[in-house]
Amino acid sequence: MKTGNGYSNKSKTIVMKHIYKTMFSISVLLVVSSVVAILVWGLPLGADFRGGSVLEVGFLQERPSINEIKESFSRVEESGEPNISYIDDNGVIIRLASIDEEKHQEVLSVLSYNFGEITERRFDSIGPVIGEELKSKSITAIILVLVSIIIYIALVFRRLSNVLSPWVMGFSAIIALAHDIIVPIGVFAVFGRYFGFEISAIFVAALLTILGYSVSDTVVVFDRVRENILRFGSGGGFAQTVHKSVIQTLSRSINTTVSTVLALVAIYFFGGQSLQWFSLALIIGIVAGSYSSIFVASPLLVWLSRKK
């Protein structure tokens, strides 16, 4: 005959499984939506990766509309169709095909002739060869980071080989990390479609930062799993041990995430236009990383342990 406590434990287990399945399904939905956005709209690569020129100017008089600025570029030969977006109260960022210094000065002359005195804040020009090299190096850097993380986790958690392959832990962590970078990339594919955002080297730096933060959060959970197994064994079931470890590290994860996100929110609002997209990418990635450590890496660890 079952005791009341027995029924209670069974009910808790069922509820726990339902929560993990629901949250994991949400993660799958987010990843699928992000991949669809990337495939449909593509990655909005900026001049850093596809080559081109970026000109930032400020208007001392009334700032013209984007259409007026585009119309003025029709008078500049071989400048191509510009991508223009507002910045601050009186500035614009103009993205063009790669132009030389002579064409650069011609663009400034046309703008000042049509709209009055302007101030040039920034001008960067990157050739297509350099852009292609930067793109390949960025992909290589991300792949090397992921491979290094797998090896690191396999070495650190090798003492659990009699219970669970450390390579399984590494694989679970990598899936969670893939979740953490695919979701921000998908979100910024949407931003590129509707708000003119373009991926630059700064965005790649944000992705690498997200990978470092996320793997740190996941390793904390895995380390508690290892500690609980080495101290108490897994007699109550591996799933129960993982769940117990998640609960034990939950407050630490929430506190770290909230304090980090608060700092990033401050940077987003007060750090200037150049840091807004960077901080926003970090906010999305760090929240996704904390979520994946609990609801992606941990359920995968349990599921793969049963497939052993």
Buried (B, 14 or more C-beta within 10 A) or exposed (E): EEEEEEEEBEEEBEEBBEEBEEBBEEBEEBBEBBBEBBEEBEBBBBBBBBBBBBBBBBBEEEBBEBEEBBEBBEEBEEBBEBBBBBBEEBBBBBBBBBBEEEBBEBBBEBBBEBBEEBEBBEBEBBEBEBBEEBBEEBEEBBEEBBEEBBEBBBEBBEEBEEBBBBBBBBBBBBBBBBBBBBBBBBBBBBBBBEEBBBBBBBBBBBBBBBBEBBBEBBBBBBBBBBEBBEEEEBEEEBBBBBBBBBEBBBEEBEEBBEEBBEEBEEBBEEEEEEBBBBBBBBBBBBBBBBBBBBBBBBBBBBBBBEEE
